[in-house]
Amino acid sequence: RVARFRENQRLAGSPDKLILDETVAREIDNVTVGDTVSVVRFIRNFGSHYIASYVTGNSLYQ
């Protein structure tokens, strides 16, 4: 049996202070509301949820 301890954490700071990658910022300008092609292109390139990096520790994989 493996014991795991869980903790909840939040992002440091507020979302409006996060730095957006330049490439993503440029591509956002090419997305038009109601234009399915531009939205699908963005999602294919960057996904529907943009996360640049995620760091975790004390992970256990079996």
C-alpha positions in Angstrom: 0.0 0.0 0.0 1.2 3.5 -0.9 0.2 6.4 1.2 -0.3 9.7 -0.6 -0.8 13.1 0.9 -2.7 15.7 -1.1 -2.5 19.5 -1.0 -4.5 22.1 -2.8 -2.6 25.1 -4.2 -3.5 28.2 -6.2 -1.6 30.2 -8.8 0.6 32.9 -7.3 -0.8 36.4 -8.1 -3.8 37.3 -10.1 -4.5 36.1 -13.7 -4.2 39.6 -15.1 -0.5 39.7 -13.9 0.4 36.5 -15.7 2.7 36.9 -18.7 1.3 35.5 -22.0 3.8 34.0 -24.5 4.4 36.3 -27.5 3.6 33.6 -30.1 0.2 32.9 -28.4 -0.5 36.6 -28.1 0.1 37.1 -31.9 -2.1 34.2 -32.8 -5.0 35.5 -30.6 -5.2 38.5 -32.9 -5.9 36.1 -35.8 -8.9 34.6 -34.0 -12.3 36.1 -35.0 -15.5 35.4 -33.0 -17.9 33.5 -35.1 -15.2 32.3 -37.6 -15.0 28.6 -37.0 -11.8 28.1 -39.1 -9.8 30.6 -37.1 -10.9 29.1 -33.8 -10.2 25.6 -34.9 -6.8 26.6 -36.2 -5.9 28.2 -32.8 -7.1 25.1 -30.9 -5.1 22.8 -33.1 -2.0 24.8 -32.6 -2.3 25.6 -28.9 -5.2 23.6 -27.5 -8.4 24.8 -25.9 -6.6 25.6 -22.6 -3.2 27.3 -22.8 -0.7 26.3 -20.1 3.0 27.0 -20.8 4.4 24.9 -17.9 3.3 23.0 -14.9 5.7 22.0 -12.0 4.8 19.4 -9.5 6.7 17.5 -6.9 6.3 14.4 -4.8 4.5 12.6 -7.6 4.1 8.8 -7.6 3.6 6.8 -10.8 2.9 3.1 -10.8 
